[in-house]
Amino acid sequence: MKTILIFLATILLNVNTCDKAPTSFVASKISELKSKDIYNPPASIWEWKYNGAIYYYVTADCCDQFNELYNEDGNLICHPDGGYTGKGDGKCPMNAFSSDTVNLKRTLIWKDDRKKESY
């Protein structure tokens, strides 16, 4: 079942981006997010490129929660923003991933397009 979900997530991601196949980490993360209730605002995964390295930024579910930043291998590095202060956990290297970083290229690679049912 998990293999089928990852395969379906891979197809959906390819439809949304048309030019980029997801890494196994991204496909797995999409499956994980789709197995949960719909986030408000919708969950999204961004690819961040910084100093030749690739990172994945995953948004949290709503307020006062940390957003997550993973390296290319899918290892959690830090929480660059979110939390009660909105400034993350303070563990990102030298604030390299702050919103005003000039050398940081951000690309949306997936956004949850599910809709909540109306009653």
N, C-alpha and C positions, 0 to 999 in steps of 0.2 A: 504494500500500500504506500509506504513512504517513497519508494522508487517511482511509483506512478505520480505521486504529488510533485516530486522534484521534476520529473519529466514535463508535467503540465505547466509548472511554474516556469520552466525553461522556455516552453513554447510561448506562453503569455508574455514573458519578458522580451523575447525576440520580436513579437508583434508590436510591442510598445516602442522598441528602440530601432528595429529593422536592421541594425548594422552591428550589433554587439552581442555576442553570446555571453551569458552569465558565467561567473566562476561557480564552482560547486558551493562555495560559501554563500554567495548571493542567492542561488537557487534554494539552498537550505533555509536561509533567513526568510525568503519570501514564503516558503511553505509554512514556516513557524508563525509568521505574522498572519497569514491567512487562516491558520487554525485557531486564532484568537478572535475575540469580539472585535468589531470595527472600531478603530481608534477615532477620536475626535480632537484635533483634525486628523485626516487620514494618514496612515503610516506611509513613509517614503524611505527610499534608499538612494543615497547620493554617492557618486564616485568623486573623491577628492584627489587631485594630483598635486603633489608638493615636493619640490626638489628632486624630481625624478622617481619618486615613490608613489604608489597607489594606496589609498585608504578608502574605507567605506563608512559613511556616516548614516546612522539609522535613527530616525526620529522616535521619540517616546510618545506614550499615550497621555496626552493632555498636560495638565498643569504641574509645575513644581517637580517634574521628574527629569532625570538626566537623559540627554541624548547620548548615543553611544558612538564611539569611533573605533573601528577595527583596522588592523593592517591587512595587507593583501592576502595573508594566509588565514584570515578570519580570527586572529587573536585580538581580544579587547585591549586597547591601548589606554584609553582614558575617556572622560566625559567632557567634551570641550565647552558645553553650555547646558543650560537647564538647571534644575534644582531650585531651592528656595531663593538663592541670590540671582539666578539666571547666568552665573559665571562658571558653571560646571564644577568639577571636583578639584581643579587646580593641579592636576597631575599631567596635563598635556605638556610635552617638551617645549619649554621657552615660549609658551603662548603661540606656537607656530600656527595653530589652527584658529586663531581668533578671526572674527568676521572682517577685520580690516586688513588682513594679510594680502599683500599685492600679488605675491607669487603663487597663490592658491587658486587652482582651477576647479570649479565645482560643476558636475554634470548630473542631472537627475536621471537615474537609470530605472527606477520603478516607483510607482505610486499606487496605493491600494484604491481601486476604482469601485469597490463594492459599495452598495447603498443600504442604509438602514431601512427596514420595512416600516411602513406607516400602518398604524392600527386604527 
